[in-house]
């Protein structure tokens, strides 16, 4: 086991160095966090300098790391969740467990739980009204929480399966609908749908979404085919499409560098450069780690964090990333990417 793990680490290091040569980004660090249990989303609380990683083992928990050093700084026990969001105004954290867990984001002390319907999965903090949106593939598709006290402000029917969402901070929320190849638009003040933007066959099974708020540009990361569909956020007009890796499950945009990112399960991070609001190109395809399909951005330090683990042979006779084998004990890792 030790020999195999060492060989994997050496091979990964070599691949990362190759990937770093064709663009500005490189894998700066791979921190072994270990621990049992699955994982889904990773979340950077930039203001609080914390990195939250929900673990889906038994018992479930949320592991908390320093965003600057990746040292473990805390634990929220007995919470089995997929995603986390933190209110910068109320300083309250929320996780998509059922019931929803709520805590003090400074001390990590529990505040309480909120009973919601559906199957909580994705989550978004919206600073426009200091609210948290909890997304579910089952009705209700979105449950809206008041971040100050955790009360339910309302629910929204989006008519499909929401994945990632972004807020423009000005009253609009965008949600990519994985099963219907469209982006839903929400009026944050009224908590009602405004309509949706069709992808017009350019991409499907979309699971990542990012926004250039200054220029009103949406980046919709899709799996079938593996494509980044770039849209005008005002009217849904498709501006461009670009290739990405296979198995995307996360996207982000860094306004400081005018770059959009898509993380993929095939072990790649696609970097898209926005030269201006009408001109886009694939700047780099960086090798990260197989299975590292979700990501979060630390916009203060211009670093991207991904999570994955080492996996044994597939039990279904396929080498596809989507049919990976069991997680090797103690191999769970945090991947830090930067310039």
N, C-alpha and C positions, 0 to 999 in steps of 0.2 A: 504493500500500500504506500509506504513512504517513497519507494523508488519511483512508482508510477506518478505520485503527486509531484515529485521533483522534476520528472521529465516533462510533465504538463506545464509546470511553471516556466521551465527554460524555453519550451516551445512557444508559449504565450509571449514571453518577453521578446523573443526574436520576431514574432509576427507583429507585435506592437511597434517595434523599432522600424520595421518596413513600412507600416502604415503611417508612421509619423513623418516619413520623408517626403510624402507627396502633398503636404499641406501644413498649415500652421499649428494644428493640434496634435497632441501626443498623450498617451496614457502615462500620467505622472506617477501614479501609485495604485497598487492593488493591495487593499488591507483585508486580511483574513479576519472576519468577524465570527465565523463558526456558528454553532448553535443549530438545533434541530428545527424542522418545520419549513413549510413552503413560504413563498413571498410573492408579492404582486407589485404594488406601487412603492415608490420612494419619494420623500417630500423634504424640501429644504425650507426651513423657517429662517429666511435670510436676516430679518431684523433680530431675532432671538439667537442666531448663530447655532441652530440645532438641526440635525439631520434625523428624520423619523423614518423608521423601517418597520412596518407591521409584519409580524411573523404568524403564519397560519398553522402552526403546530398545535399540539395538545400538551399543556395549555397554550392558548394563544397569548400573545403579548406584543407590545410595541417597544422596540429597542431604540434608544436615543443616543446619538453620537454628536460630538463636537463637529461643527461644520468646518472648522479651521484645522483641527488636528486628527479627526476621525477616531479620537479616543472615546470609549463608551462613557457617557455621563449620566445615564439614568435608564429607568425601565418603568413602563406602565403595564402592570401585570393583569392577567385574566381578561384580556381584550383580544378577540379574534376578529380582525378587520382587514380590509383590502387597502384602504387609503386614509390619508390624514390631511387636515387643513388647519391653519392657525389664523385667527383674527388679529390683525396688527392694531386694531383699535381697542378691542376688548381684552386682548391677550389671553384668549381662551383657545384651547385645542379641541379638535373633534376628530373622531375616527369612525369609519363606516362599518362598525360592528352592528349587531342587532340585539339589544337596543344600542343606540349611538352612545359612545363614550365621550365625556366632556371633562377637561382638566385645566388646571392653571398652567399656562405655558412657561412660566418662570420656574415654579417649584416642581412641576409635574404631579402635583397632588390632585387626586380625583375631585371633581365638583359634583358629578351626578351622571345619570343616564337619561336618554330621551327615547321613548318608545315610538318607532316609526313602522310603517307598512312597507311591503315590497321586499327587495333583496338588495340592501345597500352595497354599492360597489365603488364607483367613482365619486369624487368630492371636489368642490370648488369653493374658495373663499372669494366673495365679491365685496370690495371695499365701498362700492357705491352706497349701499345701505347697511353695511356691517352685517351681512348675512352669509350663511353657509348653505350651499346647494348640495344635497345628497342625491346621487343618481342611481337608478335601478332599471334593470331590463324588464322588470315586472311592474305593473301599475302599483302605486303612482310612480311615474318615471322620474319625477323630481320632487323632493320634499325640501322646503325652504325653512331654515332655522334662523332665529334672531340670535346672533353671536353673543350678545350681551348677557342673555339669561338662558339660552337654549330652548326657548319656547318655539313651537311650530307656527310659522307665519303663514304658511299655505302649502298647497301641492299643485303640481303642473302636469298635465297630460301632454306628452310629446309625441305620442303615437308610434313609438318604436323603441329601439334599444340604444340608449345614450352611452357614449364612451367618454372621451375627454372633453372638457369644456374650458372656455376662457372668458374673461370679463374685460370690457374696454374701460371699466372704471367710471363710465359716464352714463350708465343706464341700459346698456345692452350686454347680453350674454349669448355666446355662440356655443353650440353643442354638436359634435359630429355624431350622426346616427348610424351605428355600425351596420344595421340590417337593411337600411333603405337608401344608402348612397346619397345622403344629403346632409346639410348643416342646418340645424334648427336655430332660430333666432328668438330670444326671450326679451320681453320688456321687463327690466328689473324692478321698476317702480310699481307696475301693475301686477307683476308676477304672472304674466300671461304670454303665450306664444304670439309672435308677430308674423310668423310664416317660416319658410325655409328656402334654402338655396340648393338646387339640384346640381350634382356633379356631372350630369350629362354624359354618363358613360365613360368619363375620363379616369375614374377610380372607384373602387368598391371595398367593402369591409374595412372602412376607415376607423382607426383607433387612436390616432394622435392628432392634436390640434394646437396651433400656436397663432399668435397675433402680433403683428407690428401695429401697435396702437397709434403711433404718430402718423402713419401713412394709411391706416385702414386696410391692411393686407392680412388675409387669412392664409395659413399654411395647413393644408389638410393631408395628413399622412395616411395612405391607404395600403391595403395588403393585396388586393386583387384588382388589377395588377399592382406590384410594388411601385407606387407613384406618389409624389408630392403634388397635389393639385393646389395651385396658388390662385386665390380669389380676391376680388374687391369686396371688402366687408360691408360696403354701403348697399350694394345691389346684387351681389353674388356672381358678378361677371367673372368668368375664368380668364385669368391673365396669362398663365403659363402652366405647364406640367413638366416635371423632371423625375428621373428615375431615382429610386432609393433601394435599400436592401430589403430582404425578405423578413416578414414577421414583425412589422412595426407595432409598437404598443405605447408610444410616447413621443411627444414633440414639444419644442420650446423655441422661443425667440429671444435673442439678446440684443436689446436696443443699442447698447454701447458699441457693438461690432457690426450691427446690421446683418446678423447671421441667424438662420433658422436651423434647427437640429431635429433629426429623427433617429430614434434608437431602435435597433432591430434584433430579433431573436437569433438571426444568423451570425451574430457577433460583430456587427458593424454599426458605426455611427455615421450618418450622412450629414454633411455640413453644406448648407446652401447659402450662397452669398447674394445679398440684395444690393446690387450696384446702385439702383434707383427703383422707385415703385413700379417700374415697367420692365426691369431687366434683372434676371435671376440666372444663376448657374450653380452647378454642383462644384463646390470648392474643394471638397475632400471626402473620401470614404475611408474612415479610420477603423482599423481592426481593434476590437475591444475584448470581448469574451463571449463565447457562445452562450445563448440564453439571456444576455443582458438587453432585454427588450423594453424596459421602462427606465425613465431618466428624470432628473430634476436639475434645475439650473440655479446656481448661486450667482445672481447677477451682480452682487457686490464684488466678488473676487473673479468673475468671469470663468467659473469652473463648472463642469458638468459632472454629475454623479450618477452612476449606474450600479445595478446590483445583479449578481448571478452566483452560480456555484459550479462545481465540477460534477459531471454526471457519468454514471456507469453505462454499460451497453444497453441499447434499447431492448425492451422486452417484447416488442412486436416485429422485430426483424427489419427495422428501417433505420437508416442513418439520418433521416430528416430531423431538423431541429424541433419540429412540432411533435416528434415521437421520441423524445429523449428518454433515457433510462433513469433509474433512481438517483437521487442526490447522494453524493458521497459524503459520509459523515465529516463534519467540521470544515467543509470546503466553502461555505457561504462567504462571499466576498463583496466588498465595496470597491468600485473602480472610479478613480478620480481622473478626469480628463481636463487638460488646460493647454494654454499656449506656452 
